[in-house]
Amino acid sequence: MSKKVLITDEIHPICTRLLKEAGYEPLIALKQTPDELKNVCAAADAWIIRSGTTITADLIAAAASLQVIGRAGVGVDNVDIKAATRAGILVLNAPAGNTISTAEHSMAMLLSLSRRVPGASASVRAGEWNRKEFTGIELYEKTLGIVGAGKIGREVAVRALAFGMNVIAVDPVMSAEVAADLGISLVPFEEVLTESDFISIHAPLNDATRDLFNADTLARCRQGVMIINCARGGIVNEVDLLEALKAGHVGGAALDVYSVEPPTEQLRELLVHPRVVATPHIAASTDEAQRKVALQVTEQVIHALRGESVSTAVNLSITPAPGMSEYEPYYRLATKLGVFSAQMLRGHAYRIKVGCRGEALRSHAPNLELAVLQGFLSTITSAPVNHVSAPYIARESGLQSGYETHEVTSAFSSQLDVSLETDSDRIEISGTVFGDGEELIVRINGYRLEVRPQGTILLYQNDDRPGMLASVGAILATADINIASLSLGRKNPGEVALTVISVDEPVGPDVLSALSEIPGVYAIRSIQL
């Protein structure tokens, strides 16, 4: 019996053709409700989707035969990766196919804003002839600020430079040398806000970028700035954007993505604003891009079903060699230390170094470095990363990485150290694994602690004096956030201490803001593992 591949979104015909040629049976089931999907996915060995289908933990549980999920595109935020991984299901994507298409759409949006093309076209169609009303501005010698200089951001930069624009960018890993080769100036985020005439967003949506453009950051932008977002909905706070447009501080916005898709009636006022250009998430919707992503994801799904190697797995983690399963907790810990250090990052990282202490970890050092690098890059880049692609992405960005082995110099027989060097400071995190496989972070920036790397973690520095924890606890209690555990670290009495609190619920920006206003609390972070 041939294996069945479920397809629940419109996709280029090359997908079904390749599946049939490979001996697989395509099952086409479009526009299904969640309950209907539970029925149709039960027989599927593989499942190919675009952005229209959301694969939840419930659907994964219902898909008893499912081996692989293929996303025809880059983003996989519509797949429950953790549930798929727990079920042993491989999740693949097609990261390269829509780069040019999305970059070109971003430029089309930029030009539409600068020359007010949609409004002018609508005016002529209505029988009007208002040339003065639609006076535009040139791109030449204007400054474009790019937030996230990955593959798409770089392609946008190349095109903007061809228009004679000055291009500045903020990116957590791109080196100054790589930026200079592209003709880009790397600057802090604040400078992107204050110096840009146009800002184009090409960053992933995560805890660090959610509502990145809000009332505060928009107010710090240059008067008349124009915002383009073809990346992910949720990076721009749409309520705050509308207010900034009404006030005249933001001169225009071009949006292809939204916090809820399709947009709800609550966004109607924003979408019909005369200074807004809105498109229905079509940045990747060209014939060429759709064929490329369909071809790539289908080929990868076929390889996976045959048991062959794949190159675009999102949840493919590096593991120890067969017969060495006792080291798996160290590989998990290495990935988590990479994720943790990425969320502590403020500014630009240029070097990440992994130290392996103890004889037992010596032979694993190269692979543990890859695991740390995978965790770090997967947190701060828009394209999903695995251990195969991680070193290439690092080199492409100019991020240096390496590993060292050391004799044991601590109380633990084996220890992993991660050192992240940035343009402003150094982040150092160490962890170990106890005999029962329990992973533990034991040192952060020189402070000795004991922190389980899981769930939501609050981390902050504070004055070492009575009442500090009570003040923090009161705000968390008011927000109905329960403390699961805490660890306090200090170097000398009376000096600045480090507090790490594990909580049972995510900590929103309002709570973080309230905590940061407590006198004596500094550099607060919310870490999600």
N, C-alpha and C positions, 0 to 999 in steps of 0.2 A: 504494500500500500504506500502510495507516495505521500510525502509530508505536505502539510497544508500551511500556507502562508496567508494570514488574515491581513487585509488592507482596508482601513476604515476612513481614509481621507483621499480626496482626489490626488492622483499622482500621474506623472508622465507615463504614457503607454509602454515605454521601454522597460519599465519595472515588470509588468506582467509577462511581456515577451521573454525576458531573460529568465524569469522563474519557470516558465513552461519549457524553455529550451533546456533548463537544468534538471527537468523531471519533477518539478514541484507544482502543487495545485494552488493557484491563487483563489482566495475566498474574498470576494468584494462585498463589503457591507458598509455602505455610506449612511451618514446622518442617523446613527443609532442612538437611542437613549442609553443611559448607564445600565438599566435592567436588560435591555436587548443585547448590549455588549457582553454582559455576563453569560448569556446563552451562546452567542456566536464564537466567543473566544475559547470556549471549553475544548474545542477540537483543534485549536491552532498550535502548530509547532513553532511558528514565528509570527511576528506581528509588525507590520510596517505602517507608520503614521507620519503625518505632518503636524502642523500646529493645532489642527481642529479637534483632535482626540486627546483626552486626558486619561492616562492609564494610572489608576489609583491602586492602593494596596488591596482593596476589595476585588478589583478586576484581576489583579495578579493572582490572588487566592483562587479565583474561579477558573483561571487558565491552567489547568492541571498538567497539560502537555507542553506548555510554553518553554522554549529553550532560549529564544533570542528576541529582543525588541529592536527594531531599526527605525530611527528618526531621520526622515528625509529633510535635513537641514542641520543647523548648528545647535540651537538651544534645546535642552532636554528638561526644562523646568516643568513640562507637562507629563513627565514620567516620575513616578515615585521610585527614585534610584535605590533608596535604602531597602524598600520592600522587594524590589527586583533582585538586589544583591543577596538578601537573606534567602530568597527562593532559588538562588543559583542561576538566575536568568541573566544572560549577557545583554547589555544595552549598548547599541552602536549609534553613531551619528554620521553625518556627511559634512564635515567642517569646512571643506575647501570650495564647494560648488557654488555658493552664493556670494562670495567675497566681492567680486567685481560688480555684480548686480546691485548689492546693497550700497556699495560706495557710489555708484552712479546715481542711485536714487537719492542718496544724501546730497549730492551735488545738484540734482534737479530741484530738491526742496530748497536748498540754499539760493539758487537762482530765482525760484518762484517767489521767495520772500523778498529778495533784493529788488526785483523788478515788478513785484506785485501782479504777477501774471494771472493767477486765478480770478482775482477781483476785476482786472481789466477785461478779461475774456467774458466774464458774466455780464459786465456792463455793456459791452458791444452787442452781445446776444440779446440784451434787453432793449436794443435800439438806441442806446446812449452813445455819446462821444465826449467823454470827460478826460481829455489828455492830462490836464493839470492835476487832477485828483490822483492819478496813478503814476506820478513822478517817482522814479526809483533811485537807487544808489548803485555805484559801480563796485565791483569786487576788487578792482585794481588798487593795490597799496592798502587795502583794509587788512585787519588782523583776524585770522581764524584761530580760535582756541579749540583744540581737540582733547576731549576727555577720554582717554583710553586709546593708546597708539598700537593696537594689535594689528592683525592683517587688514581689517577693514579700515581702521583709522589711518593706517599708512597709505592705503590706496586713495583715500579722500585727500590726504595731504599732498600726494603727487599731483592730483588734479587741481587742487587749490593753488599750488605753486605755479601751475601752467597758466592760471589766470592772473598771475602777478601778485598774489596775496602773500602776506607775511604769516607764517604758520608757527604757532606755539602749541605745546602739548604738555599734558601731565600724564605720566604713566609710571606705575610703581616699579617696573623692572627695566624699561628701555634705557640703555646706556647713552651717555652724552656722545660717544663716538658713533654709535648707530644713528642717533638722531641727526648728528652733523652730516653724515653721509646722505641722509634723505633731505637735508635742507631745513630741518625742523629745529626749533629752539626748545629744549626742555626747561620747564619753569614749574614753580609750585602751583598748587590749585588756586591759591589766592590770586596769583598773577593772571591766571586764565580768566578769573572773574573780572578783575579790574582793567585788563588790557585788551580784551577781545571785543571786536565789533560783532562777530558771529561766534557761537559756540556749538560745536557738533559733538554729540555724545555717542561713544562707541565702547562703553564699559559694560560689564556683566551686572546683573541685579543680584545684590547680596546685602547683608546687614550693613556694610560700609557705604553702599551706594543708594540704598532705599531712601527716597526723599532727599537725595543729595542736593537737588535744586528746590529749595523751599523758600519761604518768605525771607529768611535771613540771608541766604546765599544770593538770591535774586536781587535783593536790595544792595548787595555789595558789587553787583555787576555794573559795568559801564552803562550810562544812560543811553537808552535806545537799542540795547543789545538784542540780537535775534538768536533764538534757541532752536536747534534742530535735533530731534530725537528719533533716530531710526534703529535704536538698540533694543531697549526693553522698557515696557511700561512700568511705572513705579519709581523710576529714577527721578523723574520730575513730578513734584507735587502739583497736581492739576488745579486744585483749589487756589493755591498760592500763585500759580502761574496766571490764572484768570485775573486775580486781584492786581498783579503787577502789570498786566496788559491794560486793565481799566485805568490804572493810575498813570499810564504812559511811560513807566520806567522801562518796561520791556517793549521793544519796538515791533516784535513779531515772533511767531512761533510756528514751526513746521513739525507736525507729529505724524508718525506712521504707526506708533505703538501706544498702548493705553494701559492704565492700571487694571481695567476690566475690559475684556474683549468678547463680543462687540461692546462698544461704550454704552453705558446706561444713560437714561434720560437726564441724570444729574450732571452729565458732562455736556449737555446740549448747548448751554450758553457759551462754553469755551469753544466748541466745535464750529459754531456759527459766527464767532467773533470776526470782524472784518480783517483783522491782522493775523489770523490763523489759517494756515494751510494744513488740511487734514486728509490723510489717505488711509485706507483700510488694511494696514499691515501687509503692504505689497512690495516692500523693498527687495525681497528675494524673488518676486514673481515676474520673471522674464522667461521666455521659452528656453533660452540657453541655460539659465540657472536651474530651472526645474528639471531639465534633462540631466544636467550634471549631478544634482543631488540624488535624483532617482537612480541614475546609473551607479553612483558610488555606494549608496546604501544597499541597493539590491545585490551588488557584487559582494559586499561585506556580509550580508545575511546568508548568501549562498555558501561563502567560505565557512561561516560559523556552523551552519547546518551540516556541512561535510566534515566538521572537526578540524578544519585547517586554521592557520593563524590569521588573525585580523589586526588591522592597524588603527582602527578608529573606535575601539571599545572605550566607553566612558567609565565603566566600573571594573575595568580590568586592573587589578592590583598586583604588584610584584610579590611573590611568595618565595619561601625557602625551597631548596631542592628537595625532591622526594626523600623521605626518610629523616628529615630534619624538622618535623612539624613543631618541635618544642620551641623553635625560634619564631614561630608565627606571631606571638604577641609583640616581639620586638619590631617586626615589620609594621604591624598595626600602630604601635607607638610612634614609629618613625614618621608615618603618614600624618598622624595627629599632631606631632610636634611641628611639622611643616605647616599644617592648617593653622595651628595656634600662633606661630610666629608671623604668619601672613596677616592675621587679624590684629596683631599688636603693631603692625607697621604703620608708621606715619612718615610720609615722605617717599624717598626713592631708594630702593635697595639695589646695591651693585655687587654684593658678594654673599653667598651662603655657604657655610662650611659645616660639615658633619664630623663629629668626633666619636669614635667607638672605643670605649674603655673596657679592658678585660680580654683575655685570650679567646674566650668563647665567641666574641663578636668579630674578631680580626678578619676571618675569611668572608664574613658577610658585609664588610664595610662598603664595597662598591654598590651592592644592591640596596643597602640601607640608605646610602646617599640618594639613589634614585627614588626611593620611597618618600624621603623628606622633600625632595624636589617636586615630586608629583603632588603631594599635599599642598605645598606652598603655591605652586603655579595654578593649580585647579581652583584656588580660592580667589586669586587676583586677576585672572585672565578670563576673557569671555568665551574662549573655546575650551571645551572639555579636554582634559589632559590625562594621559596614562603614562606608565613608566617608559614606554617606547618613545613617545613624542616629547616627554619632558626635557631631556637634554637638548633636543633640537630647538625647542621653543626658547630655552634659556640662552643658547648661543645666538639665536636670531635676535634676541632682545639685548644682548650684551651682558647678561647676568652671569657672573663667574660662580662656579661651584666646585667643590672638591671634598675630599674626606681625609681624615687622619686616624691612625690607630695609636692607642696609648696603653700603658700599663695602668692597673687599677690604682687610683689615688683617692678613692672615696670609701664610704662604708659599704658599698655595694660591689658585688663580684663582677657585675656588668653594668655599664651605663652608657646612654646615648646623649651626646651634647650637640645642640644646634646653635650656631652663631650666625646672626644675620647682621651684616654691616650695611648701614644706610648713610645717606648724605648728612644726617644730623646726629645719629647715635649708633649704638650697638645693642642688639637684642640677643640675650643668651638664655636658653632654656635647656634643662637637663631632665632626663627621665630614666626610669628603670622598670624592670618587671620582677615581681616576686615569684616565689616557687609555685604558687597556685595559678600563675598566669595573669595576675592582677597588674595592670599598667598604672604607673604613678609618675606624676611630675614632681621632682624633688628639689628643683632649684630654678628660680626665675631672676635673671639679672643680679645674681649674687645673693639673693634672699633664699634661705632654706625653708621649704614648705613641703606639704604633702597634699597633692591635688589629683583627684581622679579625672582623667581627660575625657569627660563625657558630658553631654547636655549643654545647658547654658551656664556660663561662668562669668561672674563679675570680677574684674581685677582693677584695683586702684591703689595709689600711694596716699598716705595720710600722715598727719602729724601724730607722733607717738605720745598721746595724752588721753586721759579718761574721757569717756563720753562719745568717742568717734563712732564706734560700732553701734551704739544706741541710736545715734542720729541717722545712720544709714538704715538700720533695721526699721526705724519708724516710717521712713519713706517707702520701703519695700512692703511693710504691713499695710500701709494706706492703699497701695496699689494691688493688694491681695496677692503678693508674690511671696511664696514660701521659701525659706532658707533650708536647703538640704544638708549642707555642710560648709565649714569655713576653715581657712588656714591662715594664720598670721605669721609674718616673717619680719624680723628686724635685725639690723647689724649691731647697733649699739643703743642702749636706752636713751630716749629723748630725741633720737634722730628720726628721719622720715622712715616710716614702716611701709610694708606691702601687705595688702589684704586681698585674699582670693575667696570669693563666696560662690558656691554652687547653688543654683536656684531651680525650682521646679517648673517655672514658666519663662517664656521669652521676655526680655526687658525692652520695652519700647523707648522711642526717643524722648518722650516726655519724662519718663522716669529717670533716664540717664541725665537729662538736663537738670532735673531737680537734685539728683545726687551730686552733680558737679558744682552746684551752688552752695553745698555745705562748706563752711569755712574749715580749711585744713584738709580737704579732699582734693587730690590732684590726679590728672591723667587717667580718668576712668575709661575702661574698655568693657565692651560686652563681647564675649567670645562664644561662638557656637560650634560645638563639636558633635 
